Amino acid sequence: MQTVAESIYDHPTYYDLIFGSDWVTEFRFLEKVFQKHVRGKTRRLLEPACGTGRLLYRMLKANYHCEGLDLNDKAVDFCNKRLERHGYKPTAFVANMCDFTVKKPFDAAFNTINSFRHLTTEAMAVAHLRAMAAAIRPGGIYALGFHLTPLVGPTTDEESWTARRGHLQVNTHMWPRDKDPKTRIERFNLRFDIYRPTGSMRIDDCLVLRSYTYKQFAAMVKKVPEWTIENAYDFSYDADEPIEIDETTEDIVYILKRQ
Ligand SMILES: C[S@@+](CC[C@H](N)C(=O)[O-])C[C@H]1O[C@@H](n2cnc3c(N)ncnc32)[C@H](O)[C@@H]1O
């Protein structure tokens, strides 16, 4: 099999085939948390690290105004082409989520499945929360979903997904490469095996993510006083069931409230 060492984000078709079908529970959950936690109406949404726009596209379909930004121009292009195909304006743009500005503030923002952990330093994470504070109006929220490092108990480090469309089949596997508790940098191998009738191909990627315990995250949020932690949920995405954060908490969606 031909193998290339590349970023999976440079292959939006394969990324979107694997993750793109998984949106319904997140979408319903987000709508409910907007109703529950945003003061006033929610009309304007922002998705930092929107990738291929699997959620952004559904938000537009549900009549929200939704814009997204991502560092990867191929993902943004994929996202905008899909929007235009379906009659929407191409509202995704290329930008760094640590350093961007918007013309008009948004009511709420969402950023799920660990994208936030791509910011590998405290300075980047703080810069991101500052840029988000400037982009969201007071009373608005930022739903931020990622994996914490539990202080006790096991961590979920290995995951596999598979998807098929027509003659295209993609199998993926993610497993840990190394973790440095001092720098809090964790590296994960990510493998995409792609099968087509015309041949197969393997993409080997390495995700570099920063780790957070719940205490480290809370301390970081305190550095940006425009945000407070209003509530938290887990990846069961049940907006009626907020969770108590404790030493075992791993998957989490923080609801940050814009003061
Ligand atoms: C796991 S994907 C998530 C994409 C999308 N939010 C979703 O739910 O499918 C992570 C995305 O974060 C983007 N990303 C990483 N670092 C970024 C940064 N500094 N600014 C903006 N986007 C970034 C990557 O290009 C990638 O598209």
The ligand as a Gaussian input file, in Angstrom:
#p B3LYP/6-31G(d) Opt

LIG

0 1
 C      -10.465000      17.798000      14.884000
 S      -10.609000      19.001000      13.590000
 C      -12.206000      19.621000      13.967000
 C      -12.920000      20.242000      12.820000
 C      -14.384000      20.612000      13.094000
 N      -14.503000      21.534000      14.216000
 C      -15.225000      19.396000      13.344000
 O      -15.886000      19.353000      14.388000
 O      -15.247000      18.491000      12.504000
 C       -9.482000      20.236000      14.149000
 C       -9.371000      21.460000      13.248000
 O       -8.612000      22.456000      13.958000
 C       -7.919000      23.218000      12.991000
 N       -6.883000      24.013000      13.659000
 C       -5.782000      23.575000      14.319000
 N       -5.095000      24.611000      14.830000
 C       -5.781000      25.732000      14.500000
 C       -5.573000      27.128000      14.751000
 N       -4.523000      27.573000      15.447000
 N       -6.482000      27.987000      14.266000
 C       -7.552000      27.566000      13.542000
 N       -7.790000      26.266000      13.277000
 C       -6.923000      25.353000      13.755000
 C       -7.403000      22.166000      12.023000
 O       -6.991000      22.727000      10.793000
 C       -8.627000      21.239000      11.936000
 O       -9.461000      21.585000      10.860000

